[in-house]
């Protein structure tokens, strides 16, 4: 074969192979942006971008497993797991792996409450002490004029204490909900009390969501986890997600072990309204179903007719938090 013929044959082969070198699809590009193009939260204007790989960030923070679900154009575009869900067996994280969702669960819990408001069983603006039976929010100088209401509980503006709860080791005594609210043993947190005037401003309070849980249970006579299953989780197809402590056998097999090993084996949380076990894709599907993924789907928490945000309801739920 002459050199000219050899070159011509090589060109023909290269042209024939071009269809195999297809361009990446939009979804593949979006996945690559997460896997290979993470950005720092803040960057000086004009400074170059310094993309980081997800795997490198996991190694940097000693995170064994991560679950990612991405909403695009109002729907879950893709979901993947990375790393290990069990650091002993090496079992991988998948899109089906359950993670401890922490305070991401509060959005779902708030929606449970709002379903009961929609059904006329709860009022957003009534003093919760008018409905609570098992326990009452102790009155003091801060509640003489303004009262703790469901709207204020959901929006962290009820003036209540206890930011969050560290949880309890597996096998340790776990307080009843009323014991938790009063800070009585075996509770490992202080009593939930009003320390600023309700409605006067925002102050994050996991304790407020425990009051909300008790309110829902007192009004309905049912367990919070059952209400969540009936009103939100099942209708949205979140079949594996649950507000259960401990998890049932089926869900426990899908759960992660990495966080418990890194947190002193704290597997059981105190109470349920601010905590569930869930797949990242479940929370993404929930957000899309409620309009969070659609930029045209109504207003968010801002700009409600000029009213004071500190005393408003939960607004639209948000997605995009990392699974924990």
N, C-alpha and C positions, 0 to 999 in steps of 0.2 A: 504494500500500500504506500503510495506516495505521501509525502508530508502534507500536500494540499488535501488529498482525499482523507487523511487521518484527521485533520482539523475540521473538515466538513462533517465527518461522522461524529466527532465529539460535540459539535454544535447541535446536530440533530438530536443526539442523546440528551443533551442538557435541556433543550426545548421540550422534549417529550417528558422530562421529569418535572417541569414547572408546575403542573397541576398538583403534584404531591407536596409542593411547598406553599400550601394555602395560607392565607392570612388568618390570624387569630380571630375568633368570633368575639363580639362585644362582651359576652359572659367570661370568656377566657381572659380577656384584657382586664376585666374587673377583678377576677381572682388574682391575677398577677399583681395588681395594685395592692392587694392585701398581703400576699405572700412575699412580695419582693420590693414593695414601694411604700412601706410605712413611713410616716413623717413625724417629726417632733411636734409637740403641741404648739410651740411658739417659735417663730423664726423672724429675725430682723429683716425689714424690708430691703430688698436688693441682695440679700445674702443667698448663696447657692443652696439649692435643695440637697439634702443628704438622706436619700432613701435608705431604709433599713429593712432587712429581711425578718419575717416573722420568726423563723427558726432561731435567728441570732438573738432576738429580743427574749424569746423563751429561755434560751440558755443564760442570758444576762441576768434575768430575774429568777432563775432556778424554778421555772414553771414546767411541770412535767407534762401537762395536758391542757389543750385549749379547744373549745368548740366555737365555731364561727357560723353565723347565719346572716346573710346580707339581703336587705330589702332594696329593690330597685323598681321604680315606677309603680309602687303600690302593691308589690307582691314579692314573695321570697324568691330571689333569683338563683341563689345557690347556698349550700350549707356543707361544711366539711369539718372533720375533726383532725387534730394535729397532736402528735405525741402520744403519751401513754395515760390510760385511765387507771391502771393498777401498776404501781412502780415495782411490785414484787413479781408479778407474773409477766409483766411486759405487755399486757392486753392493751390494744390501741384505743384511743379516743375515736369515735365515729360520730356521724350526725345524730345517732340514736342515743348517745351517752347522756345520762342525767347528771346535771351539776347542781350544786347548792346555789340557788339563784339569789340568795341574800335579799337586799332591799329592792331589787328589781321586781320582787314579788308584790311590793306594795301597790303598784299600779293595778295588778289583778285583784288584790284585796279591795281596793277602792271601787273597782267595777262591780264586785259582789255587792257592796253596800249600795251603790247607785241602782242596781237592779231592784233592790228592796225598796228604795225610794220610789222608783218607777212603778212598783206594785202598790204603793200607798201604805206600806208597812212601816216606813220610817220617814221622819221629817229632817230635812237638812238643817233647819234653823231652830228647832226646839231644844231646850235645855236637856242634855242627855240624862240628867238625874231624874227627869220625869218618867223615863222609860226603863232605866237600869233597875234591876231587882236584886241581883246577887251582890252588888257592891255599889257605892256611890262615890263620885268625885268629891273629896272633902272640900267644903266651902271654907273660904278664908277672905282676907281683905281684898284679894284680887278678883273675887267672883261676886262681889256685892252688887255690881251694876251689870257687868257683862258675864255671860255664861258660856260654858263649854258646850259646843254644838257639834253635830256630825260634820257639817261643812268645815268647821275649824279643825276638827281632828284630821280630816282628810288632807287639808292644805297646810298642816303643821303651823297653825296659827292659834291654837287653843291655849297657849301659855304653859303647856305641860313639860315636865322634865323627862329625863332618861333618854339620851340620844340613841343608844343602841344596846344590844345584849350580847355578851361574849359567849353564851351557851354553856352547856354542861357536858362533862365527859361521859362517854358511854358507860352505863352501869351506875352512874351517880344519881342521887335523888334529884328529881325535877319538881319544882314547886307547882302547885295548882295556880290557875290564872289569878285568882283573888290574892293568894299569897305573894305572887310576883308583883301585883299592883301595889301592895302594901309593904313590899320589901322585907317580908318575913321569911325566916329560914324554911326551906333550903335555898331561897332566892339569893343570888350573888350580885344583885344590883339594888340600888336605892329605891325607895318608894316613889311611885309616880304621883307628882303633886303639881298644882298650879302655882307658878312663881312669877308670872307676869299677867297682866290683864288680858283675858281672851280677846282675840281680834286686834290686838295692838301691834302685831308684827309677826314676822316669820321666825320660827325657832324649831329646827328639825327635832322631832320627837318620835322615836320608836315606841316609847311608852304610850303615846297617843293612839297608835294603831292597836295596841293591846286593849285599850279602853274600847276602841271601835269593835274589836273582836268580841268582847264580852257583851257589848250592846246588841250585836247581831244575834248572838246566841240566846240572850235573854228574851229578845223580841220574838224569835222563831221557835225557841225550845229545841234547837238542833245544833249539832256540832258545826263549827266553822268549816272544817274540811269537807263536810257533806254538802254544805251550802255552796262552796266554791266549785265542787264537782258538778252539781246540778245546774247552777246558774251560769257558769263561765267555762269551765274546763271541757266538759263534754260537748256543749253546743259549738265550741270552737275547734273541736277535734283534738284537744290537748290530752290524749288518752294516757300518756305516760307521766305527765306532770301531776304533782299531788302536793297537798298540804298535809302530809302524814309524818308523824314522828312516833315510832320509827317507821321506815318504809316497809311496805309489804314485800313479800319475797320476789315477785316479778320485777318490781321497780328497783329493788335493791341490787338485782343482778345487772341492771343497766347503769348503776350509779358509779360515781368516781370515788377513788380512795385516796387520791393524791393530796387533797386539801386536809383530810383528817390526819394524815401522817405529819403534815407540816404544822398542824395547829394543836399538838398535844392530844390527838385522838378525840377532839371535840366533835362528836358526830350528832348529838341531839341538841336541837335548839330549844329555847325555853317555851315559846308558844308560836302560833302559826301565822297570824295575819301579816307579818312582815317577812315570811320565809317560806319558800317551797323548794322542791326538787323538780327540775325541769330540763328539757332540751333547749338549746339556744334557738333551734328552728321553731319550737313551740311558741316562744315569746315573740319571735319575728312574725309568725303567722298571726298571732293575737294582735300585734301592733298593726299589721296590714288590714286585718278584719275590722279594726276600730278606726281606721283612717289615718294612722300615724305615718304610713308610708306614702300617702298621697298629699302633695303640697297644696292641692285644691280642696282638701277635705276639711274645711272649716277653720276657725281660729284656734290658736293654742291658748296657753294660760295668760298670754299678754293681751292687753287692749280690750277688756270686757266693758264696753260702754263707759269707760272712764271711771269705773268703780275701783275701790281700793283692793289691790291684789292680795294684801295680807289677810283679808277676810273672805276670800273666795274659795270655791270648790276646787277639786283637783285638776280641772281643765283636761286637755287631751293627754292621754298616756304617751310616754316616750319610749322608744326602743333604742338600741345601739349600745347599751352598757355591756361590758364584757361579762361572760359567765364566770361564776366563781365556785 
